[in-house]
């Protein structure tokens, strides 16, 4: 098959660069279509063995790699994967990161990388989010996106119906600049140790809608100097994840939570 530059309507996407490509091969063998390398790559043997272990053959294709790289310097390898089957259900018992209408691919990729670093394995994408199939998101996440359970929902209501029904109690923390917001350093006092938590973040420019400042949500703000009006979204999400993970759920709650599927 003649693979072309990324297009949103194509049924496949691709990963460029050694580390993201290795992560894709390792975590999502169920999605793999093809693996290519440049003869100048210094880890060809490792790449080919992992591709073979994942069930596909690899081959030299420097011209194709350069075409897909579209100006990116020295990508060396490319892994093609199918989009169908990428999204997976989240664990009902795990903490979730909920990303509502995130617009910037760099922010999304960085948040996904931080989520994996801080053991948040379950990510909900809500509404008009940038497509996680863009090759630059795989690069920004350093391949972390393939190790996570990511699920898409058209609206926040769809997410709530799926994971916040009466039998699935969940604490909803919305990060926003609200006068009623609780300081991040203080929300540990509001944690229910037997209920999983959802950390909700909104669009870079508009943030979350006013409805997220009311029940059933608990608005949260990260304390900062008044010299800065707000933090970059990816930085704010990373700070929040790091702080919340200092207060783990009870072992009985987390036995089946946060496991990669």
Backbone bond lengths (Angstrom), bond angles and torsions (degrees), N, CA, C in turn:
res aa  C-N    CA-C-N  psi(-1)  N-CA   C-N-CA  omega(-1)  CA-C   N-CA-C  phi
1 X - - - 1.470 - - 1.524 109.93 -
2 X 1.333 116.73 137.61 1.462 121.79 179.28 1.525 109.30 -87.83
3 X 1.312 116.38 101.83 1.462 120.67 -178.47 1.524 110.31 -79.79
4 X 1.340 115.00 141.58 1.458 121.41 -176.16 1.519 110.83 -119.21
5 X 1.336 115.14 174.00 1.458 120.10 176.24 1.526 110.49 -55.60
6 X 1.319 115.68 151.83 1.459 121.00 -176.42 1.528 112.25 -52.06
7 X 1.329 114.69 135.32 1.462 122.03 173.28 1.520 107.45 -139.46
8 X 1.315 115.85 135.89 1.455 120.10 -175.26 1.523 113.36 -60.73
9 X 1.330 117.71 -25.26 1.461 120.43 -178.06 1.527 113.55 -90.83
10 X 1.316 117.48 -7.05 1.465 120.36 178.61 1.522 109.50 -70.08
11 X 1.324 116.63 154.27 1.465 119.97 -179.05 1.526 112.06 -90.71
12 X 1.316 117.06 10.48 1.459 121.81 178.24 1.528 110.00 -140.10
13 X 1.309 115.53 162.90 1.465 122.10 170.04 1.523 106.69 -139.14
14 X 1.328 117.03 -172.89 1.463 119.21 -176.49 1.525 111.16 -150.62
15 X 1.324 113.85 161.03 1.458 122.92 179.38 1.522 107.69 -119.40
16 X 1.321 116.45 133.83 1.458 121.89 178.67 1.526 110.07 -116.52
17 X 1.317 116.01 145.50 1.459 120.67 177.48 1.514 111.67 97.77
18 X 1.325 117.11 144.64 1.463 121.26 -173.27 1.527 115.35 -57.66
19 X 1.331 118.08 -56.18 1.460 118.48 -172.49 1.530 112.31 -64.40
20 X 1.342 119.98 -49.83 1.473 118.68 177.08 1.525 112.80 -59.42
21 X 1.339 116.18 -36.28 1.467 119.60 179.88 1.523 111.20 -66.41
22 X 1.326 116.82 -43.04 1.465 119.77 177.10 1.527 111.14 -60.25
23 X 1.330 117.32 -40.31 1.456 121.37 179.47 1.526 111.48 -64.43
24 X 1.327 116.12 -40.90 1.468 120.40 178.01 1.527 110.44 -62.76
25 X 1.322 116.28 -45.28 1.461 120.79 179.39 1.529 111.22 -62.34
26 X 1.317 116.43 -39.12 1.461 121.11 -175.67 1.523 112.86 -73.58
27 X 1.354 116.25 -42.98 1.459 119.88 -169.80 1.527 114.47 -93.58
28 X 1.345 117.78 -29.26 1.472 118.53 -173.28 1.527 112.81 -128.64
29 X 1.325 118.11 58.75 1.462 119.67 176.78 1.527 112.78 -61.19
30 X 1.345 116.69 -21.33 1.460 121.11 -179.97 1.521 112.71 -68.80
31 X 1.341 117.75 -16.46 1.466 121.43 -176.38 1.527 113.82 -104.46
32 X 1.312 118.45 -9.09 1.463 121.79 -167.01 1.529 113.19 -70.66
33 X 1.332 114.02 138.66 1.461 121.13 176.71 1.521 112.35 -116.05
34 X 1.331 117.25 -40.40 1.459 120.68 -176.74 1.524 109.98 -162.41
35 X 1.335 115.53 156.73 1.463 121.59 178.00 1.524 108.77 -137.83
36 X 1.322 116.89 131.25 1.461 121.83 -176.39 1.527 110.09 -130.07
37 X 1.322 115.79 149.18 1.455 120.57 177.58 1.522 111.04 -137.07
38 X 1.316 114.67 156.50 1.459 122.37 173.43 1.530 106.93 -91.83
39 X 1.330 118.87 134.83 1.465 120.44 179.28 1.528 113.75 -56.78
40 X 1.344 117.30 -18.66 1.461 120.20 178.41 1.530 112.40 -79.31
41 X 1.324 117.88 -8.59 1.456 121.84 -178.71 1.526 109.86 -67.22
42 X 1.325 116.95 136.19 1.463 121.44 -174.27 1.524 113.42 -86.68
43 X 1.312 117.41 -9.34 1.473 119.62 -177.88 1.529 110.43 -120.89
44 X 1.307 116.35 41.64 1.465 121.26 -178.21 1.527 111.01 -59.95
45 X 1.317 116.67 -44.59 1.462 120.01 -177.14 1.521 111.25 -60.81
46 X 1.326 116.71 -45.52 1.460 121.16 178.54 1.520 110.45 -62.02
47 X 1.327 117.12 -43.32 1.468 122.71 -178.93 1.527 110.21 -62.98
48 X 1.323 116.79 -46.86 1.465 120.92 -176.74 1.529 111.45 -67.05
49 X 1.326 116.97 -37.93 1.459 120.30 179.52 1.519 111.33 -67.15
50 X 1.331 116.38 -41.10 1.467 119.02 179.09 1.522 111.04 -68.17
51 X 1.332 116.68 -38.69 1.463 120.01 176.72 1.526 110.66 -61.89
52 X 1.324 116.00 -44.52 1.463 120.43 179.52 1.527 110.90 -63.79
53 X 1.330 116.21 -41.70 1.455 120.50 177.68 1.521 111.14 -62.06
54 X 1.329 116.63 -31.31 1.461 122.06 -179.43 1.525 112.60 -85.11
55 X 1.337 116.29 -2.97 1.460 120.08 172.83 1.513 116.50 99.79
56 X 1.345 118.15 12.01 1.460 119.77 178.16 1.526 110.42 -131.45
57 X 1.314 115.15 156.88 1.460 120.53 175.98 1.532 109.52 -90.11
58 X 1.301 116.51 150.05 1.458 121.56 175.98 1.522 108.65 -112.58
59 X 1.313 115.00 154.11 1.471 119.33 -179.87 1.522 110.76 -150.11
60 X 1.307 115.21 156.98 1.460 121.11 178.95 1.526 109.25 -74.97
61 X 1.329 116.71 130.60 1.468 121.53 179.75 1.531 109.22 -156.39
62 X 1.339 118.13 65.35 1.467 120.34 -176.24 1.525 113.93 -62.01
63 X 1.328 117.37 -34.84 1.470 119.61 -179.56 1.531 111.11 -67.57
64 X 1.323 116.30 -42.62 1.462 119.78 178.48 1.526 110.20 -63.81
65 X 1.311 117.58 -43.08 1.459 121.19 -179.58 1.522 110.57 -60.93
66 X 1.317 116.98 -44.73 1.471 120.32 179.11 1.524 111.32 -64.73
67 X 1.332 116.80 -35.04 1.469 119.58 178.07 1.522 110.23 -66.32
68 X 1.320 117.06 -45.77 1.451 120.41 -179.70 1.523 111.56 -68.23
69 X 1.330 116.65 -32.30 1.465 120.75 -178.93 1.522 111.51 -66.92
70 X 1.309 116.82 -30.24 1.476 121.52 174.09 1.535 112.01 50.14
71 X 1.316 115.38 49.05 1.459 119.84 177.73 1.516 114.70 103.10
72 X 1.328 118.13 -17.03 1.467 120.21 177.62 1.516 109.49 -64.35
73 X 1.303 117.57 132.54 1.457 121.72 -176.11 1.528 111.59 -79.16
74 X 1.316 113.79 132.82 1.460 122.60 171.11 1.534 114.40 48.17
75 X 1.326 118.39 59.03 1.469 119.70 177.58 1.529 112.48 -71.20
76 X 1.322 117.19 -31.82 1.462 124.69 175.26 1.524 115.39 68.90
77 X 1.337 118.17 -41.71 1.458 119.90 -177.87 1.530 109.88 -139.80
78 X 1.329 114.65 157.84 1.468 121.49 175.09 1.524 108.25 -143.22
79 X 1.329 115.65 136.77 1.460 121.69 175.12 1.526 107.35 -121.01
80 X 1.309 116.58 126.84 1.465 122.75 178.80 1.528 108.40 -97.82
81 X 1.324 116.16 132.53 1.467 119.32 178.88 1.526 110.14 -136.07
82 X 1.317 115.55 152.93 1.461 120.34 179.69 1.521 110.38 -84.12
83 X 1.318 116.24 145.58 1.463 120.86 179.29 1.526 111.86 -76.23
84 X 1.319 116.03 -37.34 1.459 120.42 -178.09 1.523 109.85 -60.91
85 X 1.300 117.22 125.49 1.454 121.41 -179.79 1.511 114.00 95.34
86 X 1.344 117.06 -3.52 1.469 119.33 -179.17 1.533 111.64 -65.82
87 X 1.335 116.71 -46.24 1.465 119.95 -177.46 1.522 110.20 -72.08
88 X 1.343 114.74 140.17 1.459 120.84 -179.08 1.525 109.60 -133.66
89 X 1.313 115.75 152.82 1.459 120.59 178.13 1.526 110.35 -64.16
90 X 1.333 115.33 149.16 1.451 121.56 177.82 1.527 109.99 -87.95
91 X 1.302 116.00 161.89 1.456 120.02 175.56 1.523 109.32 -80.92
92 X 1.330 118.85 122.17 1.473 120.59 179.96 1.522 112.98 -62.55
93 X 1.326 117.61 -24.34 1.462 121.03 -176.10 1.523 113.28 -92.66
94 X 1.340 117.18 -2.21 1.462 120.56 -174.66 1.522 112.10 -98.57
95 X 1.325 116.16 160.10 1.460 120.94 167.46 1.523 108.52 -66.85
96 X 1.343 116.24 144.20 1.464 121.57 179.83 1.525 111.13 -119.71
97 X 1.317 116.06 148.20 1.466 122.32 164.58 1.519 106.32 -103.04
98 X 1.333 116.39 125.18 1.467 121.73 -177.47 1.526 108.03 -114.63
99 X 1.330 116.58 119.35 1.460 122.37 -175.87 1.519 109.21 -114.17
100 X 1.332 115.64 113.08 1.461 121.86 -173.21 1.533 110.57 -104.11
101 X 1.333 116.01 112.31 1.474 122.57 173.79 1.528 113.02 58.30
102 X 1.317 117.02 42.94 1.462 121.41 176.61 1.530 108.21 -71.29
103 X 1.338 116.42 130.90 1.463 120.33 -172.10 1.519 114.16 -103.81
104 X 1.325 117.83 -25.91 1.460 121.12 -171.34 1.528 110.71 -99.46
105 X 1.317 116.13 126.46 1.466 120.35 -176.75 1.529 111.81 -66.16
106 X 1.335 117.49 -35.62 1.458 120.23 177.92 1.510 111.82 -64.07
107 X 1.336 116.43 -41.52 1.461 119.99 177.42 1.525 111.66 -62.88
108 X 1.325 115.91 -45.67 1.462 118.96 -179.12 1.522 110.69 -61.82
109 X 1.325 116.92 -45.85 1.461 119.99 -179.77 1.518 112.45 -61.43
110 X 1.332 116.61 -42.55 1.461 120.66 -179.56 1.524 111.11 -66.46
111 X 1.332 117.27 -40.65 1.471 120.58 178.12 1.527 110.42 -62.48
112 X 1.327 117.46 -41.68 1.460 120.38 179.22 1.530 111.11 -63.47
113 X 1.312 116.31 -38.55 1.467 119.95 177.90 1.530 110.51 -65.78
114 X 1.329 116.67 -43.78 1.466 120.59 178.17 1.527 110.83 -64.18
115 X 1.333 116.68 -38.43 1.468 120.12 179.39 1.521 111.08 -59.12
116 X 1.312 116.40 -44.49 1.463 119.47 178.67 1.529 110.50 -66.29
117 X 1.327 117.08 -38.41 1.461 121.10 -179.82 1.523 112.14 -63.58
118 X 1.342 116.71 -35.37 1.462 120.63 -176.61 1.534 112.39 -103.57
119 X 1.342 115.64 18.98 1.475 121.98 172.51 1.523 114.27 65.07
120 X 1.311 117.25 32.92 1.465 121.54 168.00 1.531 106.42 -97.63
121 X 1.315 116.85 100.10 1.460 120.98 -172.46 1.520 113.67 -88.98
122 X 1.350 117.57 -8.44 1.466 120.77 -170.99 1.525 110.68 -122.87
123 X 1.329 115.75 120.83 1.468 122.96 -173.63 1.523 109.98 -124.56
124 X 1.334 116.60 126.76 1.469 121.58 174.48 1.516 108.95 -105.97
125 X 1.319 116.74 127.73 1.460 122.67 174.34 1.525 107.80 -103.42
126 X 1.341 115.60 127.56 1.464 119.99 -174.01 1.521 110.35 -118.54
127 X 1.351 115.53 135.54 1.458 120.31 170.19 1.513 114.51 68.57
128 X 1.323 115.52 -141.02 1.462 122.24 -172.45 1.524 111.38 -86.19
129 X 1.322 116.06 63.83 1.466 120.94 176.85 1.524 110.35 -83.30
130 X 1.326 115.06 151.62 1.458 119.37 172.86 1.529 108.06 -59.40
131 X 1.320 116.54 144.01 1.462 120.14 -176.70 1.524 110.97 -66.23
132 X 1.325 116.02 128.87 1.455 118.91 179.17 1.527 111.77 -75.68
133 X 1.335 117.38 -2.64 1.459 120.54 178.03 1.530 112.83 -85.51
134 X 1.323 117.72 -7.06 1.462 119.38 176.18 1.522 109.44 -60.21
135 X 1.334 118.22 131.16 1.471 119.71 -178.08 1.524 113.75 -56.95
136 X 1.324 117.76 -30.36 1.464 119.35 -179.14 1.525 112.62 -68.49
137 X 1.342 117.29 -22.24 1.465 119.37 178.00 1.532 110.12 -74.92
138 X 1.315 117.14 -39.28 1.467 119.55 174.41 1.524 110.02 -60.20
139 X 1.332 116.00 -38.88 1.466 120.14 179.21 1.527 110.84 -68.57
140 X 1.341 117.30 -46.87 1.469 120.85 -178.47 1.520 111.61 -63.50
141 X 1.329 116.99 -32.96 1.465 120.47 179.45 1.522 112.03 -84.86
142 X 1.343 116.91 -3.64 1.467 122.73 -175.71 1.531 110.79 53.88
143 X 1.331 114.60 36.89 1.458 120.41 177.58 1.512 114.79 82.92
144 X 1.335 117.90 -0.64 1.466 120.46 -177.87 1.526 112.08 -60.85
145 X 1.324 117.06 -28.60 1.457 120.50 -177.79 1.534 112.13 -58.09
146 X 1.320 117.05 -26.06 1.463 119.79 -178.27 1.527 112.58 -82.46
147 X 1.321 116.68 -14.82 1.466 120.43 179.62 1.519 112.44 -93.38
148 X 1.328 116.91 -5.25 1.461 121.56 -174.35 1.525 111.67 -104.54
149 X 1.324 115.31 157.97 1.464 121.03 169.24 1.517 107.34 -91.79
150 X 1.315 117.17 112.24 1.461 122.78 -177.24 1.533 108.35 -117.90
151 X 1.323 115.34 131.19 1.466 120.63 179.89 1.525 109.06 -132.50
152 X 1.326 116.20 141.19 1.473 121.26 -178.42 1.523 111.02 -105.96
153 X 1.351 115.35 140.87 1.463 122.25 176.93 1.530 109.26 -132.45
154 X 1.330 118.46 131.64 1.467 120.26 178.87 1.531 113.05 -59.86
155 X 1.339 117.26 -36.82 1.463 121.02 -178.47 1.527 110.01 -137.19
156 X 1.335 114.79 162.97 1.462 119.61 176.49 1.528 110.46 -64.34
157 X 1.315 116.39 -33.37 1.471 120.43 178.54 1.520 111.19 -60.79
158 X 1.328 116.57 -37.05 1.465 119.92 177.99 1.526 110.84 -63.17
159 X 1.314 115.46 -41.48 1.471 119.79 177.85 1.530 110.90 -64.02
160 X 1.325 116.55 -45.36 1.468 120.79 -178.51 1.528 111.13 -62.28
161 X 1.317 116.84 -40.95 1.466 120.01 179.17 1.525 111.14 -63.21
162 X 1.318 115.97 -34.70 1.468 120.29 -176.33 1.528 112.02 -79.08
163 X 1.319 117.86 -41.34 1.457 120.09 -170.31 1.525 115.59 -121.40
164 X 1.319 117.48 -1.76 1.474 119.34 -178.22 1.524 111.81 -127.38
165 X 1.302 117.21 29.19 1.467 120.86 176.32 1.520 108.72 -68.59
166 X 1.306 116.43 168.70 1.469 121.53 -174.35 1.523 112.38 -56.78
167 X 1.350 116.59 -33.04 1.461 119.10 -179.41 1.527 111.72 -83.18
168 X 1.340 117.05 -9.92 1.462 121.77 178.75 1.527 109.32 -120.79
169 X 1.319 116.84 74.71 1.457 120.50 -178.14 1.522 110.22 -67.11
170 X 1.326 115.01 140.60 1.465 120.83 -174.05 1.518 109.24 -150.57
171 X 1.320 117.75 138.98 1.455 122.68 176.82 1.525 109.15 -87.98
172 X 1.323 116.28 128.28 1.464 121.91 -174.60 1.529 109.92 -111.59
173 X 1.318 117.03 108.31 1.454 122.71 179.99 1.527 109.37 -107.96
174 X 1.327 115.89 113.87 1.468 121.97 -178.52 1.526 109.76 -101.05
175 X 1.313 117.02 123.40 1.463 121.52 -177.75 1.523 109.11 -90.63
176 X 1.338 115.47 113.07 1.455 120.42 -174.48 1.531 110.16 -157.76
177 X 1.336 115.85 160.90 1.466 121.87 178.26 1.521 108.32 -87.90
178 X 1.316 115.62 80.56 1.458 121.51 -177.23 1.521 109.90 -117.96
179 X 1.339 117.78 141.51 1.473 119.87 177.76 1.523 112.68 -64.90
180 X 1.320 117.10 -18.07 1.468 120.33 179.40 1.527 112.42 -97.28
181 X 1.340 116.59 4.18 1.464 119.95 -174.76 1.524 112.10 -69.53
182 X 1.318 114.95 145.26 1.462 123.09 175.28 1.522 108.31 -88.09
183 X 1.329 117.35 140.20 1.462 120.23 176.12 1.522 110.74 -63.45
184 X 1.331 115.27 140.90 1.466 119.98 -179.86 1.517 111.44 -54.95
185 X 1.317 117.58 -38.97 1.468 120.93 -178.34 1.524 112.24 -66.53
186 X 1.337 117.02 -15.88 1.463 120.74 -176.30 1.523 113.82 -102.97
187 X 1.341 118.05 -11.14 1.465 117.92 -172.72 1.519 112.67 -70.69
188 X 1.335 116.97 -16.57 1.466 118.40 177.81 1.517 111.09 -59.22
189 X 1.322 116.56 -28.80 1.467 120.30 179.12 1.522 111.41 -71.12
190 X 1.352 116.88 -15.90 1.459 120.50 -179.40 1.528 112.41 -100.51
191 X 1.328 117.17 -4.04 1.453 119.96 -179.26 1.525 111.51 -67.03
192 X 1.310 115.03 137.29 1.454 121.79 167.79 1.522 105.61 -101.13
193 X 1.310 116.13 115.38 1.453 120.17 -169.60 1.524 113.99 -69.34
194 X 1.341 116.99 -9.68 1.460 119.15 179.52 1.530 112.33 -107.38
195 X 1.334 117.66 9.38 1.468 121.26 178.88 1.528 109.77 -124.40
196 X 1.339 117.73 128.47 1.465 119.92 178.33 1.525 111.05 -65.81
197 X 1.334 115.15 161.28 1.454 121.31 -173.62 1.524 110.99 -118.81
198 X 1.317 115.79 145.69 1.460 122.52 171.52 1.518 108.30 -115.56
199 X 1.334 116.51 123.15 1.462 122.19 175.37 1.516 107.29 -98.91
200 X 1.328 116.92 117.57 1.466 122.02 -169.69 1.526 109.90 -110.52
201 X 1.337 115.74 129.09 1.458 122.28 -179.19 1.522 109.67 -128.40
202 X 1.340 115.52 143.27 1.455 120.38 -175.92 1.515 114.02 -107.53
203 X 1.303 114.55 -173.91 1.457 123.76 -178.94 1.531 112.17 -56.47
204 X 1.337 116.31 146.31 1.462 121.99 -176.07 1.527 113.13 -58.52
205 X 1.311 117.20 -38.35 1.460 119.99 -176.20 1.519 113.69 -92.50
206 X 1.320 117.42 -41.32 1.465 121.64 -173.49 1.519 114.05 -101.79
207 X 1.305 116.99 -15.09 1.458 119.61 -178.54 1.514 111.91 67.40
208 X 1.319 115.63 -151.86 1.464 121.64 179.37 1.522 110.37 -94.77
209 X 1.324 116.63 150.42 1.468 122.28 178.56 1.528 110.26 -66.91
210 X 1.343 117.48 158.71 1.478 121.50 -179.56 1.523 114.29 -54.62
211 X 1.318 118.08 -26.98 1.465 120.22 -179.08 1.531 112.13 -60.78
212 X 1.336 116.68 -23.44 1.462 120.25 -179.39 1.529 112.49 -78.68
213 X 1.323 116.86 -1.66 1.465 121.06 176.81 1.535 111.50 -93.79
214 X 1.343 116.14 -1.45 1.467 120.40 -176.69 1.525 110.47 -118.99
215 X 1.325 115.25 170.55 1.459 121.20 175.28 1.537 109.45 -52.82
216 X 1.321 117.31 140.45 1.471 129.61 9.89 1.535 113.91 -89.61
217 X 1.332 116.66 12.24 1.453 120.16 -175.77 1.527 111.44 -90.35
218 X 1.319 116.03 151.30 1.459 122.77 170.52 1.524 107.22 -112.49
219 X 1.349 117.80 108.10 1.468 119.03 -179.68 1.526 111.55 -69.40
220 X 1.322 115.77 140.70 1.465 122.16 -176.61 1.522 108.96 -131.13
221 X 1.327 116.32 143.04 1.450 121.82 176.40 1.522 109.37 -128.43
222 X 1.319 116.49 145.17 1.456 121.26 176.56 1.527 108.47 -92.43
223 X 1.322 116.66 121.40 1.464 120.27 -179.16 1.534 110.11 -61.33
224 X 1.313 116.13 136.82 1.457 120.29 -179.58 1.516 110.53 -155.84
225 X 1.307 115.96 169.64 1.456 121.74 178.61 1.522 110.56 -65.49
226 X 1.331 118.61 142.18 1.464 121.07 176.16 1.528 112.89 -68.29
227 X 1.320 116.48 -8.06 1.462 120.02 178.24 1.528 112.09 -72.79
228 X 1.339 116.46 -13.71 1.470 121.78 179.97 1.518 108.37 -122.70
229 X 1.331 116.94 131.98 1.469 118.90 -176.04 1.523 112.76 -77.78
230 X 1.324 117.16 -30.44 1.464 119.59 178.89 1.523 109.29 -164.42
231 X 1.328 115.64 166.18 1.454 121.84 178.03 1.525 110.42 -99.12
232 X 1.315 116.05 154.04 1.459 120.56 170.48 1.526 109.05 -57.25
233 X 1.328 116.81 141.39 1.460 121.55 -174.86 1.524 112.78 -56.17
234 X 1.318 116.68 -47.27 1.461 119.38 -177.52 1.527 111.37 -64.81
235 X 1.333 117.27 -35.92 1.462 120.63 177.80 1.523 109.96 -67.90
236 X 1.331 116.53 -45.34 1.463 120.61 179.80 1.528 111.16 -60.47
237 X 1.318 116.83 -44.57 1.466 120.15 -179.72 1.526 111.18 -63.97
238 X 1.315 116.75 -38.82 1.466 120.89 -179.93 1.530 110.63 -66.05
239 X 1.328 116.50 -43.89 1.470 120.37 177.81 1.527 110.17 -60.65
240 X 1.321 116.18 -43.58 1.461 120.35 -178.98 1.524 111.25 -63.47
241 X 1.317 117.14 -45.74 1.467 120.05 -179.51 1.521 111.24 -61.80
242 X 1.319 116.65 -43.32 1.463 120.69 -179.62 1.526 110.81 -60.64
243 X 1.322 116.66 -44.39 1.462 120.66 -178.13 1.519 112.89 -69.54
244 X 1.316 117.64 -41.24 1.466 120.59 -178.91 1.524 111.17 -67.09
245 X 1.317 117.20 -36.23 1.455 119.96 -179.21 1.525 112.56 -69.66
246 X 1.320 117.43 -9.67 1.469 119.97 172.88 1.531 110.93 -70.40
247 X 1.336 116.05 -15.41 1.462 121.86 -176.18 1.530 108.85 -124.09
248 X 1.328 117.35 75.38 1.470 120.74 -176.15 1.512 112.53 -66.60
249 X 1.320 114.51 158.85 1.459 120.84 175.14 1.520 110.17 -70.73
250 X 1.327 115.17 163.82 1.453 119.30 176.12 1.528 110.44 -60.09
251 X 1.346 118.45 146.62 1.467 120.80 179.87 1.516 113.59 -54.15
252 X 1.341 117.37 -34.96 1.468 119.69 -179.60 1.509 111.55 -66.88
253 X 1.343 116.66 -25.71 1.460 120.98 179.04 1.517 111.05 -82.48
254 X 1.329 116.16 -33.05 1.461 120.23 -170.88 1.518 114.06 -98.77
255 X 1.331 118.40 4.79 1.454 119.62 -178.76 1.522 112.02 -53.62
256 X 1.334 116.02 -40.84 1.461 120.28 -177.75 1.531 111.74 -112.58
257 X 1.308 117.12 14.16 1.456 120.18 -174.46 1.517 111.29 -94.20
258 X 1.319 114.74 146.56 1.444 121.31 169.14 1.516 114.77 70.59
259 X 1.324 117.94 18.35 1.453 119.79 -179.97 1.521 110.35 -89.91
260 X 1.326 116.31 134.46 1.452 120.51 176.99 1.524 109.21 -67.59
261 X 1.326 114.81 135.26 1.457 118.56 -177.55 1.514 110.27 -96.58
